[in-house]
Amino acid sequence: MQAMKSYHLAFVCTANICRSPMAEAWARHYGSERDWPIEVRSAGIMGLVGHPADPLAVKVMSEVDIDLSAHKSRGVDDEFMDWADHVLVMEMRHATILRQRFPESDGKVLMLGNFGGLVEVPDPIGGWRWRFRKSRDQLQRCVVNFIDQLPPPAHAGRSIT
């Protein structure tokens, strides 16, 4: 019996406490809904390690029954970039920084906003709850559209072992 293939999706923002954890959670949720073998991680270019998700990110995700309370931030490193099939970033500067730091991963780096009619996904940090809700909804649209354009899982690049 052939092993099912999985996608390794990585989401990157600045500090890994708002946008990328929400995108990671949406991808995990949507992959589960579709019964697709999707593995997800997130990180930040700042290298902030061990911080929880922003309380408002946790709150607005709980409104759609997704729990971010256990999230801990991490930075982008070689292992993270090597693991990923696709690295979806929120801003042009994130893409630029990753391409400079990890030139061998250039082809993996994509702008997540492009999959939802945006150029960049605005950072809600420091904003009111409505800003976090807007970000949550933008991220959902982008993540769903990205996953929907992937080939069926049998053609994905990695085996689940």
Backbone as CSV, one residue per row, in Angstrom:
resi,resn,N_x,N_y,N_z,CA_x,CA_y,CA_z,C_x,C_y,C_z
1,MET,0.843,-1.190,0.000,0.000,0.000,0.000,0.883,1.246,0.000
2,GLN,0.597,2.171,-0.891,1.386,3.387,-1.020,1.084,4.347,0.128
3,ALA,2.144,4.942,0.685,1.971,5.906,1.773,1.331,7.179,1.237
4,MET,0.428,7.757,2.031,-0.212,9.012,1.661,0.824,10.124,1.728
5,LYS,0.808,11.017,0.775,1.740,12.142,0.746,1.159,13.304,1.553
6,SER,2.030,14.129,2.119,1.542,15.293,2.860,2.221,16.559,2.361
7,TYR,1.528,17.661,2.550,2.085,18.974,2.258,2.642,19.546,3.550
8,HIS,3.777,20.187,3.447,4.371,20.904,4.579,4.252,22.395,4.288
9,LEU,3.328,23.060,4.989,3.070,24.478,4.787,3.600,25.274,5.970
10,ALA,4.378,26.296,5.665,4.950,27.165,6.695,4.436,28.589,6.489
11,PHE,4.066,29.231,7.579,3.549,30.590,7.538,4.492,31.489,8.337
12,VAL,4.831,32.645,7.758,5.802,33.541,8.384,5.255,34.961,8.443
13,CYS,5.397,35.565,9.632,5.097,36.987,9.795,6.261,37.616,10.578
14,THR,6.016,38.699,11.242,7.099,39.409,11.924,7.481,38.729,13.236
15,ALA,6.542,38.605,14.175,6.871,38.093,15.505,6.305,36.711,15.801
16,ASN,5.454,36.182,14.927,4.824,34.883,15.121,3.898,34.871,16.342
17,ILE,3.157,35.976,16.509,2.180,36.022,17.601,0.776,36.420,17.128
18,CYS,0.628,36.851,15.869,-0.697,37.235,15.358,-1.026,36.504,14.060
19,ARG,-0.508,37.030,12.942,-0.923,36.534,11.627,-0.496,35.106,11.339
20,SER,0.782,34.800,11.505,1.223,33.448,11.118,0.602,32.354,11.998
21,PRO,0.418,32.567,13.313,-0.281,31.527,14.075,-1.742,31.358,13.635
22,MET,-2.408,32.474,13.290,-3.788,32.358,12.815,-3.825,31.619,11.481
23,ALA,-2.893,31.925,10.574,-2.843,31.240,9.279,-2.535,29.758,9.465
24,GLU,-1.602,29.454,10.348,-1.265,28.061,10.651,-2.506,27.309,11.137
25,ALA,-3.239,27.934,12.047,-4.439,27.300,12.603,-5.507,27.098,11.527
26,TRP,-5.675,28.100,10.645,-6.655,27.945,9.562,-6.256,26.796,8.648
27,ALA,-4.972,26.697,8.297,-4.522,25.634,7.395,-4.729,24.262,8.027
28,ARG,-4.414,24.143,9.295,-4.622,22.875,10.002,-6.118,22.516,10.006
29,HIS,-6.947,23.506,10.321,-8.399,23.309,10.371,-8.954,22.921,8.997
30,TYR,-8.577,23.660,7.965,-9.113,23.406,6.631,-8.597,22.067,6.076
31,GLY,-7.333,21.760,6.324,-6.801,20.470,5.905,-7.559,19.324,6.545
32,SER,-7.883,19.482,7.818,-8.648,18.472,8.540,-10.067,18.348,7.973
33,GLU,-10.708,19.482,7.694,-12.048,19.480,7.097,-12.068,18.728,5.772
34,ARG,-11.024,18.912,4.973,-10.955,18.280,3.648,-10.369,16.875,3.719
35,ASP,-9.894,16.499,4.914,-9.233,15.213,5.102,-7.989,15.099,4.209
36,TRP,-7.262,16.201,4.142,-6.011,16.249,3.383,-4.851,16.159,4.364
37,PRO,-3.798,15.471,4.014,-2.619,15.364,4.879,-1.753,16.623,4.781
38,ILE,-2.094,17.601,5.594,-1.375,18.871,5.601,-0.729,19.044,6.967
39,GLU,0.579,19.253,6.959,1.297,19.570,8.187,1.657,21.045,8.122
40,VAL,1.523,21.739,9.255,1.722,23.185,9.260,2.616,23.615,10.420
41,ARG,3.345,24.685,10.162,4.163,25.347,11.178,4.116,26.842,10.897
42,SER,4.509,27.622,11.886,4.631,29.061,11.677,5.843,29.565,12.447
43,ALA,6.327,30.724,12.013,7.502,31.338,12.638,7.517,32.824,12.301
44,GLY,8.417,33.541,12.964,8.558,34.979,12.721,9.984,35.343,12.364
45,ILE,10.127,36.358,11.546,11.463,36.784,11.135,12.223,37.479,12.265
46,MET,11.518,37.966,13.293,12.173,38.620,14.433,12.934,37.640,15.314
47,GLY,12.561,36.378,15.250,13.221,35.383,16.084,12.715,35.343,17.514
48,LEU,11.527,35.871,17.748,10.910,35.844,19.074,10.573,34.393,19.413
49,VAL,11.036,33.922,20.567,10.861,32.504,20.915,10.088,32.354,22.222
50,GLY,9.075,31.481,22.210,8.370,31.106,23.423,7.272,32.030,23.881
51,HIS,6.901,33.025,23.073,5.831,33.938,23.460,4.478,33.390,23.017
52,PRO,3.434,33.595,23.815,2.102,33.141,23.412,1.559,34.012,22.285
53,ALA,0.527,33.522,21.631,-0.175,34.332,20.635,-0.779,35.545,21.337
54,ASP,-0.909,36.629,20.597,-1.543,37.834,21.124,-2.931,37.460,21.666
55,PRO,-3.303,37.989,22.843,-4.610,37.652,23.421,-5.793,37.901,22.486
56,LEU,-5.709,38.949,21.664,-6.813,39.206,20.737,-6.833,38.195,19.592
57,ALA,-5.674,37.704,19.178,-5.638,36.635,18.169,-6.284,35.380,18.748
58,VAL,-5.955,35.064,19.987,-6.555,33.902,20.654,-8.072,34.081,20.730
59,LYS,-8.518,35.276,21.104,-9.947,35.553,21.269,-10.706,35.429,19.951
60,VAL,-10.212,36.072,18.888,-10.971,36.051,17.635,-10.950,34.668,16.983
61,MET,-9.911,33.893,17.211,-9.906,32.524,16.685,-10.856,31.645,17.492
62,SER,-10.982,31.920,18.792,-11.924,31.139,19.604,-13.364,31.385,19.154
63,GLU,-13.624,32.553,18.567,-14.961,32.864,18.053,-15.364,31.937,16.900
64,VAL,-14.377,31.317,16.257,-14.651,30.367,15.169,-14.228,28.949,15.587
65,ASP,-14.179,28.745,16.899,-13.881,27.428,17.493,-12.507,26.876,17.125
66,ILE,-11.525,27.767,17.037,-10.139,27.349,16.826,-9.324,27.854,18.005
67,ASP,-8.607,26.956,18.648,-7.873,27.262,19.874,-6.407,27.583,19.584
68,LEU,-6.005,28.810,19.875,-4.606,29.244,19.718,-3.898,29.358,21.068
69,SER,-4.548,28.956,22.138,-4.011,29.219,23.475,-2.682,28.521,23.759
70,ALA,-2.380,27.443,23.084,-1.126,26.725,23.335,0.024,27.206,22.449
71,HIS,-0.241,28.141,21.553,0.802,28.597,20.618,1.978,29.243,21.356
72,LYS,3.178,28.920,20.892,4.413,29.563,21.357,5.196,29.988,20.123
73,SER,5.640,31.228,20.120,6.348,31.770,18.960,7.699,31.098,18.760
74,ARG,8.143,31.140,17.519,9.467,30.629,17.166,10.020,31.484,16.043
75,GLY,11.306,31.400,15.860,11.954,32.113,14.772,12.183,31.204,13.583
76,VAL,12.461,31.814,12.449,12.761,31.068,11.232,14.212,30.609,11.301
77,ASP,14.442,29.327,11.024,15.808,28.807,10.990,15.947,27.844,9.813
78,ASP,17.136,27.288,9.635,17.391,26.381,8.508,16.445,25.193,8.511
79,GLU,16.234,24.593,9.679,15.376,23.410,9.772,13.953,23.743,9.328
80,PHE,13.450,24.882,9.758,12.109,25.332,9.385,11.993,25.477,7.869
81,MET,12.966,26.131,7.261,12.935,26.359,5.819,13.111,25.053,5.042
82,ASP,13.982,24.179,5.513,14.188,22.889,4.844,12.936,22.024,4.904
83,TRP,12.238,22.068,6.037,11.042,21.255,6.248,9.922,21.637,5.287
84,ALA,9.780,22.918,5.009,8.623,23.442,4.275,8.666,23.141,2.778
85,ASP,7.483,22.792,2.243,7.307,22.739,0.789,6.986,24.132,0.258
86,HIS,6.208,24.888,1.039,5.799,26.250,0.679,5.921,27.115,1.918
87,VAL,6.518,28.298,1.760,6.653,29.256,2.852,5.820,30.473,2.466
88,LEU,4.712,30.664,3.165,3.759,31.719,2.842,3.954,32.892,3.803
89,VAL,4.314,34.046,3.237,4.643,35.222,4.038,3.548,36.271,3.944
90,MET,3.540,37.181,4.920,2.493,38.191,5.009,2.851,39.499,4.303
91,GLU,4.151,39.818,4.237,4.585,41.104,3.691,5.759,40.910,2.736
92,MET,5.910,41.871,1.831,7.037,41.845,0.884,8.375,41.801,1.625
93,ARG,8.472,42.537,2.737,9.753,42.552,3.450,10.071,41.199,4.064
94,HIS,9.050,40.446,4.435,9.289,39.082,4.940,9.895,38.227,3.832
95,ALA,9.332,38.335,2.628,9.863,37.580,1.488,11.302,37.986,1.197
96,THR,11.570,39.269,1.217,12.926,39.773,0.938,13.921,39.245,1.966
97,ILE,13.569,39.334,3.228,14.463,38.869,4.298,14.723,37.372,4.166
98,LEU,13.668,36.592,3.939,13.855,35.140,3.816,14.708,34.793,2.598
99,ARG,14.492,35.478,1.495,15.282,35.193,0.288,16.749,35.576,0.474
100,GLN,17.003,36.603,1.272,18.391,36.973,1.570,19.038,35.970,2.520
101,ARG,18.320,35.574,3.561,18.871,34.654,4.563,18.934,33.214,4.092
102,PHE,17.994,32.832,3.226,17.896,31.438,2.774,17.747,31.394,1.249
103,PRO,18.778,31.800,0.508,18.648,31.897,-0.954,18.273,30.570,-1.618
104,GLU,18.656,29.456,-1.014,18.328,28.145,-1.588,16.830,27.847,-1.509
105,SER,16.090,28.606,-0.708,14.643,28.400,-0.550,13.814,29.416,-1.318
106,ASP,14.450,30.177,-2.179,13.782,31.257,-2.908,12.477,30.805,-3.565
107,GLY,12.486,29.654,-4.211,11.316,29.173,-4.931,10.159,28.745,-4.043
108,LYS,10.404,28.571,-2.758,9.356,28.167,-1.816,8.575,29.355,-1.262
109,VAL,9.161,30.545,-1.334,8.597,31.723,-0.671,7.506,32.351,-1.542
110,LEU,6.301,32.438,-0.981,5.142,32.977,-1.683,4.438,34.014,-0.809
111,MET,3.808,34.978,-1.457,3.017,35.979,-0.745,1.619,35.405,-0.492
112,LEU,1.275,35.166,0.766,-0.018,34.583,1.098,-1.175,35.461,0.613
113,GLY,-1.032,36.767,0.726,-2.097,37.687,0.327,-2.529,37.534,-1.117
114,ASN,-1.608,37.123,-1.978,-1.934,36.954,-3.397,-3.044,35.936,-3.617
115,PHE,-3.242,35.044,-2.664,-4.269,34.018,-2.806,-5.631,34.473,-2.278
116,GLY,-5.694,35.732,-1.828,-6.951,36.262,-1.324,-7.248,37.660,-1.819
117,GLY,-6.648,38.042,-2.947,-6.914,39.353,-3.519,-6.180,40.493,-2.844
118,LEU,-5.152,40.175,-2.077,-4.361,41.194,-1.382,-2.921,41.155,-1.893
119,VAL,-2.190,42.216,-1.648,-0.751,42.163,-1.867,-0.114,41.663,-0.576
120,GLU,-0.419,42.362,0.517,0.091,41.982,1.832,-1.091,41.778,2.783
121,VAL,-0.853,40.996,3.833,-1.856,40.816,4.881,-1.464,41.773,6.013
122,PRO,-2.250,42.827,6.244,-1.893,43.834,7.249,-1.774,43.251,8.662
123,ASP,-0.844,43.795,9.421,-0.600,43.354,10.789,-1.623,43.989,11.731
124,PRO,-2.383,43.185,12.475,-3.373,43.755,13.390,-2.803,44.168,14.751
125,ILE,-1.525,43.888,15.001,-0.926,44.131,16.320,-1.202,45.558,16.788
126,GLY,-1.625,45.672,18.009,-1.898,46.985,18.586,-3.268,47.528,18.237
127,GLY,-4.030,46.791,17.440,-5.347,47.258,17.020,-6.456,46.712,17.902
128,TRP,-7.642,47.161,17.615,-8.827,46.710,18.321,-9.234,45.335,17.822
129,ARG,-10.176,44.730,18.512,-10.640,43.386,18.174,-11.129,43.295,16.721
130,TRP,-11.816,44.337,16.218,-12.325,44.301,14.843,-11.185,44.143,13.847
131,ARG,-10.023,44.723,14.169,-8.865,44.586,13.268,-8.363,43.141,13.239
132,PHE,-8.382,42.505,14.392,-7.992,41.096,14.462,-9.006,40.216,13.726
133,ARG,-10.286,40.558,13.849,-11.309,39.796,13.117,-11.109,39.940,11.609
134,LYS,-10.822,41.152,11.174,-10.585,41.391,9.746,-9.381,40.576,9.277
135,SER,-8.317,40.590,10.064,-7.123,39.815,9.727,-7.444,38.322,9.694
136,ARG,-8.167,37.844,10.695,-8.578,36.433,10.749,-9.313,36.038,9.482
137,ASP,-10.264,36.875,9.061,-11.080,36.558,7.892,-10.269,36.641,6.599
138,GLN,-9.356,37.614,6.509,-8.476,37.699,5.343,-7.584,36.460,5.267
139,LEU,-7.040,36.059,6.402,-6.167,34.891,6.441,-6.925,33.629,6.046
140,GLN,-8.157,33.500,6.517,-8.952,32.333,6.144,-9.114,32.268,4.626
141,ARG,-9.508,33.367,4.025,-9.710,33.411,2.569,-8.421,33.047,1.829
142,CYS,-7.310,33.625,2.250,-6.024,33.367,1.589,-5.601,31.907,1.736
143,VAL,-5.706,31.379,2.942,-5.287,29.991,3.216,-6.164,29.005,2.442
144,VAL,-7.474,29.195,2.481,-8.383,28.301,1.772,-8.093,28.337,0.266
145,ASN,-7.936,29.530,-0.284,-7.655,29.644,-1.716,-6.315,29.008,-2.072
146,PHE,-5.316,29.167,-1.208,-4.026,28.537,-1.483,-4.162,27.012,-1.478
147,ILE,-4.761,26.478,-0.439,-4.905,25.017,-0.336,-5.747,24.469,-1.483
148,ASP,-6.793,25.199,-1.861,-7.658,24.737,-2.950,-6.926,24.643,-4.284
149,GLN,-5.847,25.398,-4.471,-5.131,25.332,-5.741,-4.033,24.271,-5.756
150,LEU,-3.794,23.606,-4.612,-2.794,22.540,-4.570,-3.304,21.312,-5.317
151,PRO,-2.393,20.557,-5.937,-2.820,19.300,-6.552,-3.350,18.347,-5.481
152,PRO,-4.148,17.370,-5.864,-4.634,16.394,-4.881,-3.475,15.794,-4.090
153,PRO,-3.702,15.428,-2.832,-2.632,14.974,-1.941,-1.773,13.837,-2.478
154,ALA,-2.279,12.975,-3.301,-1.481,11.866,-3.838,-0.272,12.380,-4.613
155,HIS,-0.333,13.651,-5.037,0.764,14.222,-5.812,1.640,15.156,-4.989
156,ALA,1.397,15.234,-3.676,2.193,16.096,-2.807,3.610,15.556,-2.700
157,GLY,4.486,16.378,-2.158,5.901,16.068,-2.190,6.477,15.214,-1.090
158,ARG,5.771,14.920,-0.018,6.388,14.217,1.115,5.527,13.049,1.568
159,SER,6.164,12.059,2.147,5.423,10.916,2.696,5.234,11.088,4.183
160,ILE,4.087,10.678,4.670,3.849,10.621,6.113,4.420,9.291,6.573
161,THR,5.289,9.323,7.558,5.894,8.081,8.036,5.560,7.853,9.474
